């Protein structure tokens, strides 16, 4: 299974929803809280081009935020990506 990293904030409802979706699927993930870490957040935004949190990575693949994660789940592609397959 690919490593999953969730960059999040303590008071972010979309972060909570993303983590809940992963937990319901039984997916282990590393959470990196960005509270008070302005420099890290700026660097992450520059790296991904994504302005909001959560920012979710599965392996080397940048998924996006909660909306993109939920779309992958509803299309059935999330399991493929978690298993190491490529998503087209």
C-alpha positions in Angstrom: 0.0 0.0 0.0 1.2 3.5 -0.9 2.1 5.9 1.9 -0.5 8.5 2.6 0.3 12.0 3.9 -2.4 14.5 4.9 -1.3 18.1 5.5 -3.9 19.6 7.6 -5.0 22.2 10.2 -6.6 21.6 13.6 -9.8 23.6 12.9 -10.3 22.6 9.3 -13.6 20.8 8.7 -12.5 19.5 5.3 -9.4 18.1 6.9 -11.6 16.3 9.4 -13.7 14.9 6.6 -10.7 13.7 4.6 -9.2 12.0 7.6 -12.6 10.4 8.5 -12.9 9.0 4.9 -9.4 7.5 5.1 -10.1 6.0 8.6 -13.4 4.5 7.5 -11.5 2.8 4.7 -8.9 1.5 7.2 -6.1 3.5 5.5 -3.2 4.4 7.7 -1.9 7.9 7.1 0.6 10.4 8.4 -0.9 13.7 9.4 1.3 16.8 9.3 -0.4 19.7 11.1 0.4 23.1 9.7 -0.9 25.2 12.5 1.4 28.1 13.1 3.8 26.8 10.4 3.4 29.6 7.8 6.7 28.9 6.0 5.8 25.2 5.5 2.4 26.1 4.3 3.8 28.6 1.8 6.3 26.0 0.5 3.6 23.4 0.2 1.4 25.8 -1.8 4.2 26.6 -4.1 5.0 22.9 -4.6 1.4 21.9 -5.4 -0.3 25.0 -6.7 -3.2 24.1 -4.3 -4.2 27.0 -2.0 -6.2 25.3 0.7 -5.9 22.4 3.1 -6.1 19.5 3.4 -3.4 18.6 0.9 -3.2 14.9 0.4 -0.5 12.8 -1.1 -0.7 9.1 -1.9 2.9 8.0 -2.6 4.4 10.6 -4.9 0.9 11.5 -6.3 -0.7 14.8 -5.2 -4.4 14.0 -4.9 -5.6 17.5 -4.0 -8.0 18.2 -1.1 -11.0 16.5 0.4 -13.2 17.1 -2.7 -10.7 15.4 -5.0 -10.3 12.5 -2.5 -14.0 12.0 -2.3 -14.3 12.1 -6.1 -11.6 9.4 -6.3 -13.6 7.3 -3.7 -16.9 7.6 -5.5 -15.4 6.8 -8.9 -13.7 3.7 -7.4 -10.2 5.0 -8.3 -9.0 5.6 -4.7 -8.5 1.9 -4.0 -6.5 1.6 -7.2 -4.3 4.5 -6.2 -3.8 3.2 -2.7 -2.7 -0.1 -4.1 0.0 1.6 -6.2 -1.8 1.6 -9.5 -1.8 4.7 -11.6 -5.0 6.8 -12.0 -5.8 8.0 -15.4 
